[in-house]
């Protein structure tokens, strides 16, 4: 899979980030929330990212 960084909240490695793939999908890097009370299948996960990251991606016409 080819991955391209679209937008991040900082230039460090471990910050919330949105990536595009060559498969026409997006990957989201962020915190894994706990104690949310949701039932998530074992093959899925939740990722928490700042709303500002989505706004920045839209503002920059990246998504």
VEXVONU-616733 format. One record per atom (N, C-alpha, C): x, y, z. Coordinates in steps of 0.2 Angstrom, whole numbers, padded with zeros to 4 digits, always signed. Layout:
XYZ
...
! end
This chain:
+0004-0006+0000
+0000+0000+0000
+0004+0006+0000
+0003+0011-0004
+0007+0017-0005
+0003+0022+0000
+0006+0026+0004
+0003+0030+0009
+0006+0037+0008
+0002+0042+0008
+0005+0049+0007
+0002+0053+0013
+0006+0057+0017
+0003+0061+0022
+0000+0067+0019
-0007+0068+0021
-0011+0074+0019
-0010+0080+0023
-0011+0079+0030
-0012+0084+0034
-0010+0082+0041
-0007+0086+0045
-0005+0084+0052
-0006+0090+0057
-0006+0089+0063
-0006+0095+0068
+0000+0097+0070
+0006+0093+0068
+0012+0095+0070
+0017+0091+0065
+0023+0093+0065
+0028+0090+0061
+0032+0084+0065
+0030+0082+0071
+0033+0076+0074
+0029+0070+0072
+0032+0064+0073
+0030+0058+0071
+0023+0056+0074
+0022+0057+0081
+0017+0055+0084
+0011+0060+0086
+0009+0063+0080
+0003+0068+0081
-0002+0065+0077
-0009+0068+0078
-0014+0066+0074
-0013+0068+0067
-0014+0063+0062
-0012+0064+0055
-0017+0061+0051
-0019+0063+0045
-0023+0060+0040
-0018+0058+0034
-0019+0052+0031
-0015+0050+0026
-0020+0047+0020
-0018+0048+0014
-0021+0045+0008
-0018+0039+0006
-0021+0034+0003
-0018+0028+0001
-0019+0027-0007
-0015+0023-0010
-0016+0022-0017
-0022+0018-0018
-0026+0016-0013
-0032+0012-0014
-0038+0016-0014
-0038+0023-0013
-0043+0027-0013
-0046+0028-0006
-0042+0026-0001
-0045+0027+0006
-0040+0032+0010
-0043+0033+0016
-0039+0037+0021
-0037+0033+0027
-0031+0035+0029
-0029+0032+0036
-0029+0038+0041
-0031+0036+0047
-0031+0041+0052
-0026+0039+0058
-0022+0043+0060
-0017+0042+0065
-0020+0046+0071
-0021+0043+0077
-0023+0047+0083
-0023+0043+0089
-0026+0045+0094
-0027+0042+0100
-0032+0036+0100
-0031+0031+0103
-0036+0025+0104
-0040+0027+0110
-0046+0029+0109
-0050+0030+0115
-0052+0024+0119
-0053+0025+0126
-0055+0019+0130
-0062+0022+0134
-0065+0017+0137
-0071+0019+0141
-0076+0023+0137
-0077+0021+0131
-0082+0024+0127
-0089+0021+0127
-0089+0015+0129
-0096+0011+0130
-0098+0008+0124
-0095+0009+0118
-0097+0006+0112
-0095-0001+0111
-0098-0005+0107
-0096-0012+0105
-0093-0012+0098
-0087-0012+0098
-0083-0012+0092
-0081-0019+0090
-0082-0022+0084
-0080-0028+0082
-0072-0029+0082
-0070-0035+0084
-0063-0036+0085
-0059-0034+0079
-0061-0034+0073
-0057-0032+0067
-0057-0025+0066
-0061-0021+0070
-0061-0013+0069
-0058-0010+0075
-0057-0003+0074
-0055+0001+0080
-0058+0008+0079
-0057+0011+0085
-0059+0019+0085
-0053+0022+0085
-0052+0028+0082
-0047+0033+0082
-0050+0040+0084
-0047+0043+0089
-0049+0050+0090
-0044+0055+0088
-0047+0060+0084
-0043+0065+0081
-0046+0072+0082
-0042+0077+0082
-0045+0084+0084
-0049+0086+0078
-0055+0089+0079
-0059+0092+0074
-0055+0097+0070
-0051+0100+0073
-0047+0105+0069
-0043+0102+0063
-0041+0096+0064
-0037+0092+0059
-0041+0091+0053
-0048+0089+0054
-0052+0089+0048
-0053+0095+0045
-0054+0101+0049
-0055+0107+0046
-0049+0110+0042
-0043+0108+0044
-0037+0110+0041
-0037+0106+0034
-0039+0100+0034
-0039+0096+0028
-0043+0099+0023
-0049+0101+0025
-0054+0104+0021
-0052+0110+0018
-0050+0114+0023
-0047+0121+0021
-0042+0121+0016
-0037+0116+0016
-0032+0115+0012
-0034+0111+0005
-0040+0110+0005
-0043+0106-0001
-0040+0099-0002
-0038+0096+0004
-0035+0089+0003
-0040+0083+0004
-0046+0084+0006
-0051+0079+0006
-0058+0082+0004
! end
